[in-house]
Amino acid sequence: MVVRYHMHKSERQIQDREAMVQLVKNKRYVTIAMCRESEPYIVTMNYGYDMDQHVLFFHCALKGLKLDFIRQNPRVCATVVDDRGYQMGQCEHAYGSVVFWGDMFIVQSLDEKKHAMDVLLLHQENDPETVRERTLKDDSVYDTMTILRLDIREITGKQSA
């Protein structure tokens, strides 16, 4: 069990779960930290957020370092940041961020892969239907990609004053 520390500047903690969900819902990239044995790895990916399941979906290649890490240790920590910029002359930065802990899984079922791509396209694209028609012509396309699902166990948020 990992010991969680209290937030040093508690006045900056985002207490409202819906505010944290909105931050995740409205951003496009997440940075994910992974570890196998004593070797760390970090990667930034675009994602789709499924609010009903409270999970993130990703797509990636069939082989690669992140998949090796996930197979050995599915526990991850990740962050989404709303960077509103450095406040010149104030030595301050305007931001909102969430950190979450969870487990990353490689999706196996075709139905879940299809759902994940729908979530990803709806989250990332202005015109998801056009992209879907062009890139997901038939089910064989899912054999050419890996779909990942991050099940969020815990989430915390922080923002500038």
C-alpha positions as a Markdown table, in Angstrom:
| # | Residue | x | y | z |
|---|---|---|---|---|
| 1 | Met | 0.0 | 0.0 | 0.0 |
| 2 | Val | 1.3 | 3.4 | -1.0 |
| 3 | Val | 1.2 | 6.1 | 1.7 |
| 4 | Arg | -0.6 | 9.2 | 0.5 |
| 5 | Tyr | 0.6 | 12.6 | 1.8 |
| 6 | His | -1.7 | 15.5 | 2.5 |
| 7 | Met | -1.6 | 18.4 | 0.1 |
| 8 | His | 0.8 | 21.0 | 1.3 |
| 9 | Lys | -1.3 | 24.0 | 0.2 |
| 10 | Ser | -4.7 | 22.6 | 1.0 |
| 11 | Glu | -6.4 | 25.8 | -0.1 |
| 12 | Arg | -5.4 | 24.8 | -3.7 |
| 13 | Gln | -7.0 | 21.4 | -3.5 |
| 14 | Ile | -9.9 | 20.8 | -5.8 |
| 15 | Gln | -12.5 | 19.4 | -3.5 |
| 16 | Asp | -15.3 | 19.0 | -6.0 |
| 17 | Arg | -15.2 | 15.7 | -7.9 |
| 18 | Glu | -17.2 | 17.1 | -10.8 |
| 19 | Ala | -14.6 | 19.9 | -11.2 |
| 20 | Met | -11.9 | 17.2 | -11.5 |
| 21 | Val | -14.0 | 15.2 | -14.0 |
| 22 | Gln | -14.6 | 18.3 | -16.1 |
| 23 | Leu | -10.8 | 19.0 | -16.2 |
| 24 | Val | -10.2 | 15.4 | -17.5 |
| 25 | Lys | -13.2 | 15.7 | -19.9 |
| 26 | Asn | -12.0 | 19.0 | -21.4 |
| 27 | Lys | -8.3 | 18.2 | -22.0 |
| 28 | Arg | -6.7 | 16.0 | -24.7 |
| 29 | Tyr | -3.4 | 14.7 | -23.3 |
| 30 | Val | -2.4 | 12.7 | -20.2 |
| 31 | Thr | 1.1 | 11.9 | -19.0 |
| 32 | Ile | 1.3 | 8.3 | -17.6 |
| 33 | Ala | 4.0 | 7.0 | -15.2 |
| 34 | Met | 4.8 | 3.3 | -15.2 |
| 35 | Cys | 7.3 | 1.1 | -13.5 |
| 36 | Arg | 8.7 | -2.4 | -13.9 |
| 37 | Glu | 11.1 | -3.6 | -11.2 |
| 38 | Ser | 13.1 | -0.4 | -10.5 |
| 39 | Glu | 12.9 | 1.0 | -14.0 |
| 40 | Pro | 10.6 | 4.0 | -14.5 |
| 41 | Tyr | 8.9 | 5.0 | -17.8 |
| 42 | Ile | 6.7 | 8.0 | -18.6 |
| 43 | Val | 4.7 | 8.7 | -21.7 |
| 44 | Thr | 2.2 | 11.3 | -22.9 |
| 45 | Met | -0.7 | 10.1 | -24.9 |
| 46 | Asn | -4.0 | 11.4 | -26.2 |
| 47 | Tyr | -7.1 | 9.7 | -24.7 |
| 48 | Gly | -10.8 | 9.4 | -24.6 |
| 49 | Tyr | -12.6 | 9.7 | -21.3 |
| 50 | Asp | -15.6 | 7.5 | -20.6 |
| 51 | Met | -17.5 | 9.4 | -17.8 |
| 52 | Asp | -19.9 | 6.5 | -17.2 |
| 53 | Gln | -17.2 | 4.0 | -16.5 |
| 54 | His | -14.7 | 6.6 | -15.1 |
| 55 | Val | -12.0 | 5.2 | -17.4 |
| 56 | Leu | -9.6 | 6.5 | -20.0 |
| 57 | Phe | -9.1 | 4.7 | -23.3 |
| 58 | Phe | -6.0 | 4.9 | -25.5 |
| 59 | His | -4.8 | 3.4 | -28.8 |
| 60 | Cys | -1.3 | 2.4 | -29.7 |
| 61 | Ala | 0.8 | 0.1 | -31.8 |
| 62 | Leu | 0.8 | -3.7 | -31.4 |
| 63 | Lys | 4.2 | -3.7 | -29.8 |
| 64 | Gly | 6.2 | -1.3 | -27.8 |
| 65 | Leu | 7.8 | -0.3 | -24.5 |
| 66 | Lys | 4.6 | 0.8 | -22.8 |
| 67 | Leu | 3.0 | -2.5 | -23.5 |
| 68 | Asp | 6.0 | -4.3 | -22.0 |
| 69 | Phe | 5.7 | -2.2 | -18.8 |
| 70 | Ile | 1.9 | -2.7 | -18.6 |
| 71 | Arg | 2.2 | -6.5 | -18.9 |
| 72 | Gln | 4.7 | -6.6 | -16.1 |
| 73 | Asn | 3.0 | -4.0 | -13.8 |
| 74 | Pro | -0.5 | -2.6 | -14.7 |
| 75 | Arg | -0.4 | -0.1 | -11.8 |
| 76 | Val | 0.0 | 3.5 | -13.1 |
| 77 | Cys | -0.1 | 7.1 | -12.0 |
| 78 | Ala | -1.1 | 9.8 | -14.4 |
| 79 | Thr | -1.7 | 13.5 | -14.7 |
| 80 | Val | -3.8 | 15.8 | -16.8 |
| 81 | Val | -2.9 | 19.5 | -16.7 |
| 82 | Asp | -4.8 | 22.7 | -17.7 |
| 83 | Asp | -1.9 | 25.1 | -18.2 |
| 84 | Arg | -3.2 | 28.6 | -18.2 |
| 85 | Gly | 0.2 | 30.2 | -18.3 |
| 86 | Tyr | 2.9 | 31.8 | -16.3 |
| 87 | Gln | 1.8 | 35.0 | -14.6 |
| 88 | Met | 4.6 | 37.5 | -15.4 |
| 89 | Gly | 5.8 | 39.6 | -12.6 |
| 90 | Gln | 4.0 | 37.5 | -10.0 |
| 91 | Cys | 6.2 | 34.4 | -9.9 |
| 92 | Glu | 3.0 | 32.4 | -10.2 |
| 93 | His | 1.5 | 30.0 | -12.7 |
| 94 | Ala | -2.2 | 29.6 | -13.4 |
| 95 | Tyr | -3.2 | 26.0 | -13.7 |
| 96 | Gly | -5.5 | 23.2 | -12.7 |
| 97 | Ser | -4.4 | 19.6 | -12.6 |
| 98 | Val | -5.5 | 16.1 | -11.6 |
| 99 | Val | -3.4 | 13.2 | -10.6 |
| 100 | Phe | -4.9 | 9.8 | -10.6 |
| 101 | Trp | -3.9 | 6.2 | -9.7 |
| 102 | Gly | -5.2 | 3.2 | -11.4 |
| 103 | Asp | -4.7 | 0.0 | -13.4 |
| 104 | Met | -4.0 | -0.2 | -17.1 |
| 105 | Phe | -5.4 | -3.1 | -19.1 |
| 106 | Ile | -5.0 | -4.3 | -22.7 |
| 107 | Val | -8.5 | -4.5 | -24.1 |
| 108 | Gln | -9.2 | -7.9 | -25.7 |
| 109 | Ser | -12.9 | -8.0 | -26.8 |
| 110 | Leu | -13.9 | -6.5 | -30.1 |
| 111 | Asp | -17.0 | -4.9 | -28.6 |
| 112 | Glu | -14.9 | -3.0 | -26.0 |
| 113 | Lys | -12.3 | -2.0 | -28.6 |
| 114 | Lys | -15.1 | -0.5 | -30.8 |
| 115 | His | -16.6 | 1.3 | -27.8 |
| 116 | Ala | -13.1 | 2.6 | -26.9 |
| 117 | Met | -12.5 | 4.0 | -30.3 |
| 118 | Asp | -15.9 | 5.7 | -30.3 |
| 119 | Val | -15.0 | 7.3 | -26.9 |
| 120 | Leu | -11.6 | 8.4 | -28.3 |
| 121 | Leu | -13.0 | 9.9 | -31.4 |
| 122 | Leu | -15.8 | 11.7 | -29.6 |
| 123 | His | -13.2 | 13.1 | -27.1 |
| 124 | Gln | -10.6 | 14.1 | -29.7 |
| 125 | Glu | -12.4 | 14.9 | -32.9 |
| 126 | Asn | -14.6 | 17.8 | -34.0 |
| 127 | Asp | -16.1 | 15.5 | -36.7 |
| 128 | Pro | -15.8 | 12.0 | -35.3 |
| 129 | Glu | -18.1 | 10.4 | -37.9 |
| 130 | Thr | -16.0 | 11.5 | -40.8 |
| 131 | Val | -12.9 | 10.1 | -39.2 |
| 132 | Arg | -14.7 | 6.9 | -38.2 |
| 133 | Glu | -15.8 | 6.3 | -41.7 |
| 134 | Arg | -12.3 | 6.9 | -43.1 |
| 135 | Thr | -10.2 | 5.0 | -40.5 |
| 136 | Leu | -12.6 | 2.3 | -39.1 |
| 137 | Lys | -14.0 | 0.8 | -42.3 |
| 138 | Asp | -14.4 | -2.7 | -41.0 |
| 139 | Asp | -13.5 | -4.9 | -37.9 |
| 140 | Ser | -10.2 | -6.0 | -39.3 |
| 141 | Val | -8.8 | -2.5 | -38.5 |
| 142 | Tyr | -8.9 | -3.5 | -34.8 |
| 143 | Asp | -6.3 | -6.2 | -35.5 |
| 144 | Thr | -3.8 | -3.5 | -36.4 |
| 145 | Met | -3.9 | -1.6 | -33.0 |
| 146 | Thr | -3.8 | -2.1 | -29.3 |
| 147 | Ile | -6.5 | -0.5 | -27.2 |
| 148 | Leu | -5.7 | 0.3 | -23.5 |
| 149 | Arg | -8.1 | 1.0 | -20.7 |
| 150 | Leu | -7.0 | 2.9 | -17.5 |
| 151 | Asp | -9.4 | 2.1 | -14.7 |
| 152 | Ile | -9.1 | 5.1 | -12.3 |
| 153 | Arg | -9.1 | 4.0 | -8.6 |
| 154 | Glu | -8.3 | 7.4 | -7.0 |
| 155 | Ile | -8.2 | 11.0 | -8.2 |
| 156 | Thr | -7.0 | 14.2 | -6.6 |
| 157 | Gly | -6.9 | 17.8 | -8.0 |
| 158 | Lys | -5.1 | 21.0 | -7.4 |
| 159 | Gln | -5.4 | 24.5 | -8.9 |
| 160 | Ser | -3.8 | 27.9 | -8.6 |
| 161 | Ala | -5.5 | 30.4 | -6.4 |
